[in-house]
């Protein structure tokens, strides 16, 4: 794939000015869309802006094929459809929204402090009180079940079944989480710059260490065999080919640079990664051999960053892997449209 392009894809990037920090990038309804910290949603294909929050900032957001769901510092959880329609899903009375998770059937989950809500697509809401503040959420791929990370582990909660959630235990503060596409593994980012994981079937633990910073961005490959992570001066990619996951196996490192990786996104059909950095650079990297293509050039090595640091804070492929949308904390953004691959001679 990457041998068919020049070393730089920058001529194929549409430069966007957002005016605010990018919180999440996505393609709801196949429209390139950015949720921005100032409470607005930018549809990059038309330049249309929708104000999702009247008097609040967006703290975090998640996107899927049909919508973006954003949480504000006013305690509201708002869904924005691809045509721009906004729907209030929940209101936590001014408490900050800590985590959001989406399910393909339209279900949504969010947390504020210890309170976790799971809202079905038809509107029914169930509530779970976590042992401590719920910092990460994720729907398991099988059954209506939610993983909730908190202090000392992860609770696996069935919202429609009475009884106590199952608990994956490990001492410490667990932050963001991700689940493998087959639902066999749960992985959390921890306060002490490490990852912890469990094989859900038997609760077998796994530790993934060596990070100089916290992991805030995860991405599984389309085949579920690799997990890419941020938090180091390379994209750290863990193997998940076997039933033991990465236990006893070293990770791969790609896209090595003198600054930390801030965002990662696997291509939806190939073992190619989009990697964003804390100095505004964006690269495409092929996992097999580490080949790189430049998407966005940021600060020069050793250059002093401006007051508004150009940290890549949002990164997403469309479902076909032909477009890559990225956004920065300093109000800059871009949309890469891959050119047609030239025929081989």
N, C-alpha and C positions, 0 to 999 in steps of 0.2 A: 504493500500500500504506500509506504512512505518513500520508497525509492522512486516513485513516479512523480514526485514533486521536487521543486528546488529547495534549497536549504531554508528559505524564508517564505512564510505564508502571509507576511504583513500586508502585501498589496491586495489581499483578498479580505481584509478586515474593514468593516464599516465602523468608523469611529463614532461613538455615542457620547453625548454629554448629559448626565443625569441630574447634576446639581445637588446630589446627596449621596450618602454612602449606600452601596449596594448590600442588601441583606441576603437575598437569594435570587438565583437565576433559574428560569424554567421555560418550558414550551407548552403551556396549557392550550389545547386546541391547535397545536403546532405553531402558535404565535410566540416569537421571542419576547420574553417578559421579565422585567426586573421589579422586585419589591424593594422599596427604598426606605431608608431610615426616617425620612421626613413624613411618612404616613401615606405616600402615594405609590401607585403602580404605574410603571412605564411599559407600554406596548411598543416595542422597538420597530415593528414592521410599519406602523403608521405614525409613530410619535405621539399617539394619544396617551394622556395621563388621566388616571382615575384616582380621586382622593378616597382612600379606604377608611382613614381615620381623620375625623374633623379636627380634634385638638390633642392628638397624641402622636408619639413616635412609634415606629415598628421596631420591636426588640428582636424578633426572630420570625421566620416564615419557612414554610415548606411548599414544594410544588410537585404536582403529578401531571398526568396527561390531560386533565380537564380543568384544573383550578390551582390557585395559590391560596393557602390559608396562612394568615398573619396574626401574630399576637402583639398587642400594644402595651405601652406603659400605663394605659388607663384600665387594664384588666380585661379588655374586650378581645374576643377571638372572631375574626371576620374572614369569610370566604369570598374570594374574587374569582368569578368565572371568566372563561376566555373571551367572552363578549363584553366584559367590564361590569357585569352585574355584581353587586355586593350583598352579602347575606350575613347577618349577625348570628353566629353559632353559639356563643356563650359570653357571659359577663361575670368576671370574678371580683367585681366591686373595687377596682383600683389596685388589686394585687398584681404584681408583675407576672407575666406568663413566662414560665421557665423552659417548657419543652412542648413540641407539637409533633404528632405523627399522623400520617395519612394512609388510608387503605383504598385499594383500587375501586371498591364498590361504593365509595362515597362516605364511608365512615371516617370519623376524625377523633383524635384524642389530644388532650392538652393537660398541662399541670400548672398549678400556682401554689408554691409552697408544698405542703404535704398532700394537697387535694389534687386528685387525678380524675378527669372526666373522660368517658368514652361515649361518643354520640354516634348512633347508627345513622345511615343515610336517610331513613324516614323520620329522624328527629328524636327518637327515644334516647335519653341520657342516663347513664349509670355512673356512680361515684365510688371511688376507692380512696381510703386514707392511707398513704404510705407511711412507713415507720419514721421517715425523715423527709426532708425536701426532695421531691422527685426531679432529677436533673436530666434524665434521658428517657425517651419513649420510643417504642417500635412495635408495630403489629407483626405477629408471626404469620408466615405465609399460609399456614393450615389452621383452620378454625378461627373463631372470633376470639382471639387471645392477644393480650398486650403485655409486653415486657416493660418494666418500670425500674430504672436504676435509682439508687439512693445510697445512703451511708450503709456500709457493710453488705452490699450485694444488690441483687436484682429480684424483684417479685414478678412472677408470671401469673397474670390475672385473667380469668375468664369473666367478662362483665355480665354475662347472662346466666352464670351458674353460682348458686349460693355456696359459701364456704371460703376458707382461707386460701389465699394464693400460694402456689408453690414458691420456694425460695432458693435462689442460687447464692450461696454464701461466700464472701471473701471480705476480710476486714479492711476497712479504709473507705475513702470517699470516691464513689463512682459517679462520673459525670455523663457525657454523651454516650450513646450506645448504638450499635448496629447489629443486624442479624444476617446470617448467611442466607442466600436465596432459597436453599432447600430447608431452612428452618432448623438445621442441626446444631448450629453454633450461635452463641450470644457473646459479643465482645463489647467491653466498656473502656472508655478512657478514664484514667484515674488522676487524682490530684497530684500524685508524685511523679508525673511524667512517664507513665508506663501504661500499657494495656493489660487488661485481664480478660480471660475468656473462659467459657464453659462449653463442654459438649452437653447439650441439654438432656439427652436421653439418660445419661448416668451421672451428670453433674461433675464430670471430670474437669479439673482446673487446668488452665494454661496461662503462663506469664509471658508477656512480650515487652522487653525492657530495652534500655539504651537510648531513649529519646532525650534530647536536650531541652525540649519544650513539650507543652501539652498537645495532644492530638485532638483537633477540633473538626477534622474532615476525614471521612471514610468513603471508600467506594469499592464495591465488589465487582469483579469482572463479569462479563455477560454469561460465562460458563460456571461462575461460582467458585472457580479454582484459585483465585488470587484476591487478596484484600490490600488495597492501596491506602496509605495513611499519610497524614501531614505531621508536622511537629519536629522535623529534623532538616538538615541542610541537603537532603535528598528525599525523594519519594520512596518511602520504605514499604515494600510489598511482601506480604506474608503468604506462604503456600497453604492452600486448603484442598489439595488433591486427594488426600487420604482420609480415612475415618477418624484419624487422630488430629486432623488439622495441622497447625504449625508446631505441634509439640515435638521438641527435639530437632527442629529444622531451622536453619538460618534464613533470614529474609533476603530478598534482592534489594538493591538500591539503584535508582535511576534518576536522571535529571539532577546530578550533583552540582550544587552551586554554593557560593559563600554566604548565602542567607537561607533562612528557614522557608520551607514549603508551607503555604497557608491554605491551599485548596487543591483537591485532587478529584478527577472524574474519569472513570474508565469509559472508553468508547462502547456504545451499545452492541457492537457486532464484531469487534476486533480487539486483540490484546495491545491496544494503544491507549496511552494515558494523556489527558490534558492536566498540566501541572501549573499552578499559580504560586507566586512567591511574595514575600513580604516587601520586596522592592519593586513590584509592579510587573515583573517579567511573567510571561506565559509561554510555555513550551508544549509541544506535542512530542511524546516519547514512546518509542516502540519497546515493549517489555522484553522481547526475545533477545535483542542485541544492543539495546540502549540508544539506538539512533534517535537524533533529536531534530526537530524543526521549530523555528522561531515563529511564534504567533504575535507576541507583543514584546517590544523592547522597553524595559523600564529604566531605572537608574543605572548609571555607569558604575563599575566596581570602584568603591571608595568614595563615591559621590555622597555628600551630606543630604539626607532626605529633607524635604520641606516640612513645614509645620503639619500639613495634612499629609501623612505618610501614604504612599501609593501601594497599600497592601491589597492584594487580590482577595476579595471577600466573598465572591459568588462565581460559580463556574458550573456550566451544564451543557450537555449535548442534547440535540433533538433525537427523536426516537430512531431515525435512520442513520444518525452519525454523519450527516452532511453539514450541519451547522453547529457552531460552538459559541455560546454566549458567555461573556465574562463581565464582571463589574468590580470596581475598586472602592476603597473607603473614601477616596478623595473626590468622588463625583465623576470619575472617568469610567468608560465602559467601551465594549466593542463586540461586534458580531462577525465571526469568521464564517464565510461560506466557502467550503472546499470546492476548488475548480474541478471540472471533469477530468478524469484521468486520461491522459493522451494515449492513443493506441500504440501498442508496441510494434516496432519495426523488425 
